[in-house]
Amino acid sequence: MDALFIHDHLALADASDLIERYGEDAAFEAAMRAERSRDDGNVVRFCHWRHIERVIATLTSDEVRGTVH
């Protein structure tokens, strides 16, 4: 997986909130919210929740990513 760009503090706050509330199902919840947004025709929120899904995957992974100094 390529390096992840986190565009603002809201992305981290949303990801952290879902992890806290849903635990292991946090990424699934983000995906469901993305699908709901897409079904509602809200492309901005769809992209936001897909991004949150990727942030959650990164935050909950034990894999080392990027350059280690």
C-alpha positions in Angstrom: 0.0 0.0 0.0 1.3 3.5 -0.8 1.9 6.2 1.8 -1.4 7.6 3.1 -2.0 11.3 3.1 -4.2 12.6 5.9 -5.6 15.9 4.9 -6.8 17.4 8.2 -7.4 16.9 11.8 -11.1 16.1 11.2 -10.0 12.9 9.4 -8.1 11.7 12.4 -10.9 12.8 14.8 -13.5 10.8 12.8 -11.3 7.8 12.5 -10.4 7.8 16.2 -14.1 8.2 17.1 -15.1 5.3 15.0 -12.3 3.1 16.4 -13.4 4.1 19.9 -17.1 3.4 19.3 -16.9 0.4 17.0 -13.6 -1.3 17.7 -12.7 -3.9 15.1 -15.8 -2.9 13.1 -14.7 0.7 12.7 -13.5 0.4 9.0 -16.8 -1.5 8.2 -18.8 1.4 9.8 -16.8 3.9 7.7 -17.5 1.9 4.6 -21.2 1.8 5.4 -21.3 5.6 5.8 -19.5 6.0 2.5 -22.1 3.8 0.8 -25.0 5.7 2.4 -23.4 9.0 1.2 -23.0 7.6 -2.3 -26.6 6.4 -2.3 -27.7 9.9 -1.2 -25.7 11.4 -4.1 -23.3 13.2 -1.7 -19.9 12.6 -3.4 -18.0 14.8 -1.0 -19.1 12.8 2.1 -18.6 9.6 0.1 -14.9 10.5 -0.5 -14.6 11.6 3.1 -15.8 8.3 4.5 -13.7 6.3 2.1 -10.7 8.3 3.2 -11.6 7.6 6.9 -11.8 3.9 6.1 -8.2 4.0 4.8 -7.0 6.1 7.8 -8.6 3.5 10.2 -6.8 0.7 8.3 -3.5 2.6 8.8 -4.1 3.4 12.5 -5.0 -0.2 13.4 -2.3 -1.9 11.4 0.8 -3.2 13.1 2.7 -3.0 9.8 5.5 -0.4 9.6 4.9 2.0 6.7 7.1 4.5 5.1 10.7 5.2 5.8 12.0 4.3 9.3 14.9 6.4 10.5 
